[in-house]
Amino acid sequence: MLSRLCLVFLFVVQTNSLSNLTDDKTQTTTTFIRLLLNQETLIRMALDRKVNDLVNSMTAMENKMVTTKMEIAALRHENSALKAELQVQSNVTTLLSGMYNHCS
């Protein structure tokens, strides 16, 4: 980005020095072209910034997706462990209620 600004500055300095050697019509045309090029450079730099921001946002989203997938996998594992524990407790309850019914 700094290199682009340097190029724009050199272009403006060069254009101004050439303008002093030409007539009014050429100077007007040169000024117009210089303005268009400056405007194009500003638009390109803004677009470059936006593209970089989008790339950074996409990278952050991808990292967040990886983290979220890992969290989902951990929750599924925890859910399976809790289901197994519930089944064991249910079996124990069934066994104890069966023993209680026999004793009564």
C-alpha positions in Angstrom: 0.0 0.0 0.0 2.9 2.3 0.8 4.4 1.5 -2.6 1.2 2.5 -4.3 1.2 5.8 -2.5 4.8 6.4 -3.6 3.9 5.6 -7.2 1.0 8.0 -7.1 3.2 10.7 -5.6 5.8 10.2 -8.3 3.2 10.2 -11.0 1.8 13.5 -9.7 5.2 15.1 -9.5 6.1 13.9 -13.0 2.8 15.1 -14.5 3.2 18.5 -13.0 6.7 18.9 -14.4 5.5 17.8 -17.9 2.5 20.2 -17.7 4.7 23.2 -17.4 6.2 22.4 -20.8 2.9 22.0 -22.7 0.2 24.2 -23.9 -3.2 24.8 -22.1 -5.1 22.1 -24.0 -2.6 19.4 -23.3 -2.3 20.6 -19.7 -6.1 20.3 -19.3 -6.0 16.8 -20.8 -3.1 15.8 -18.7 -4.8 17.1 -15.5 -7.9 15.2 -16.4 -6.0 12.0 -17.0 -4.1 12.6 -13.7 -7.4 13.0 -11.8 -8.8 9.9 -13.4 -5.7 7.9 -12.5 -5.7 9.2 -9.0 -9.4 8.3 -8.6 -8.8 4.8 -10.0 -5.9 4.4 -7.6 -8.0 5.4 -4.6 -10.8 3.0 -5.7 -8.3 0.2 -6.1 -6.8 0.8 -2.7 -10.3 0.8 -1.1 -11.2 -2.4 -2.9 -7.9 -4.0 -1.8 -8.7 -3.1 1.8 -12.2 -4.5 1.5 -10.9 -7.8 0.0 -8.3 -8.1 2.8 -11.1 -7.5 5.3 -13.2 -10.2 3.7 -10.3 -12.7 3.6 -9.7 -12.0 7.3 -13.4 -12.4 8.1 -13.5 -15.7 6.2 -10.5 -17.0 8.1 -12.1 -16.1 11.4 -15.3 -17.8 10.4 -13.5 -20.9 9.4 -11.6 -21.0 12.7 -14.9 -20.5 14.5 -16.5 -23.3 12.5 -13.7 -25.7 13.5 -14.1 -24.7 17.1 -17.9 -25.2 16.9 -17.5 -28.6 15.3 -15.1 -29.7 18.1 -17.6 -28.5 20.7 -20.4 -30.4 19.0 -18.3 -33.6 18.9 -17.5 -33.2 22.7 -21.2 -32.6 23.5 -22.2 -35.7 21.5 -19.6 -37.7 23.4 -20.9 -36.4 26.7 -24.5 -37.1 25.7 -23.5 -40.7 24.9 -21.8 -41.1 28.3 -24.8 -39.7 30.1 -27.1 -42.0 28.2 -25.0 -45.0 29.3 -25.0 -43.8 32.9 -28.8 -43.4 32.8 -29.1 -46.9 31.4 -27.0 -48.2 34.3 -29.0 -46.3 36.8 -32.2 -47.5 35.3 -31.0 -51.1 35.5 -30.0 -50.7 39.1 -33.4 -49.2 39.9 -35.1 -52.1 38.1 -33.0 -54.6 40.0 -33.6 -52.9 43.4 -37.4 -52.6 42.8 -37.4 -56.3 41.9 -35.6 -57.2 45.1 -37.9 -55.0 47.1 -41.0 -56.6 45.6 -39.7 -60.1 46.5 -39.0 -59.1 50.0 -42.5 -57.7 50.6 
